[in-house]
Amino acid sequence: MEAQDKQVVSDEKSALALGRAVLAGEAEALANLAEQLGEEFDRAAQMVHDCQGAVILSGMGKAGIIAQKISATLASTGTLSYYLHPADALHGDLGRVQKSDIMLILSFGGETEEINRLLKIVGQMGVKIIAITARESSTLARKADLALLLGEIAEACPLGLAPTTSTTCMLALGDALAMTVMKMRKFGEQDYAVFHPGGSLGRRLSKVDELMSFHRGRNLPVAQDDLTVRQALAQVSHLSKRSGAILLVDKAGKLSGIFTDADLRRLLEKGIESVLDEPIGTVMTRNPKRIRSGTQSWEAARIFEEYRVDELPVVNEADEPVGLMDVQDLVTHKVI
């Protein structure tokens, strides 16, 4: 039994050492790639940015899988892009390709049969080609209008056969190209939110106006700050949807305070019997935390968490209340 335990420990150490070696090898290859990147990258980025059609990614096998991911990254950051399988392209799908498009083709060796056949036809169509490949002497690099060269790369596979380090470098180079073009397009958070309406990212980038439960002109509990507590409560009692707070405004209509159910409860617990006849301006919370209309919901989440409040007024540029967020709005929409 002790011998078996020692063997397990030995195997675990070997596995750990191999895992570290793979990561270190791939990290070194990426560092070398970054160091050797030249002006061809500038030209490639400009070509993609100026493309009047779509940026079509293509590749076989593992390189094809990487091409699909790069295409998805381009599409999600403002560049029209899709993936075209080389075999499908040769069986009718070339009809999707237009002269205004650019093809970004991935092949480490640059001699894949399907890719070479595709190159010939695409070249005859007059479509510009950017290659990501290892050697300048390869067919893919020679037939392309521009080649981004990876250089000689040793695969992390113990056999030196399975695409590992080479595909990591392809992916990283594709990310670098996509992020550079994204920056050139001045693609910002608002644009990103449009392309990512679903999922946690999309929810965090949504506007507070889309999530808040209470809106001006519909169900927003607003009262003048010169009323008594009783009068203010009566002024919002007709609203069909109940809120845990009343927003108080001055004579100019600007937000001056907030009065919550918790505020009322604390006053009652103190035994202030005449609380309902107190001027609400003397018992409200003055200058409450607020958020500007059009702000993204992640900022509202930050305020709720940092200041431990349950209600957050939403104001316009004139500091007039246009809505009210409840912390449950963020829970309901899964922002938090």
Buried (B, 14 or more C-beta within 10 A) or exposed (E): EEEEEEEEEEEEEEEEEEEEEBEEBBEEBBEBBEEEBEEEBEBBBBBBBEBEBBBBBBBBBBBBBBBBBBBBBBBBBBBEBBBBBBEBBEEEEBEEBEEEBBBBBBBBBBEBEBBBBBBEEBBEEEBBBBBBBBBEEBBBBBBBBBBBBBEEBEBBEEEEEEBBBBBBBBBBBBBBBBBBBBEBBEBEEEBBBEBBEEEEBBBBBBBBBEBBBBBBEEBBBBBBBBBBBEBBBEBBEEBEEEBBBBBBBBEEEBBBBBBBBBBBEEBEEEEEEEBBEBBBBEBBBEEBBBBEBEBBBBEBBEBBEEEEBBBBBBBBEEBBBBBBBBBEBBEEBEBB
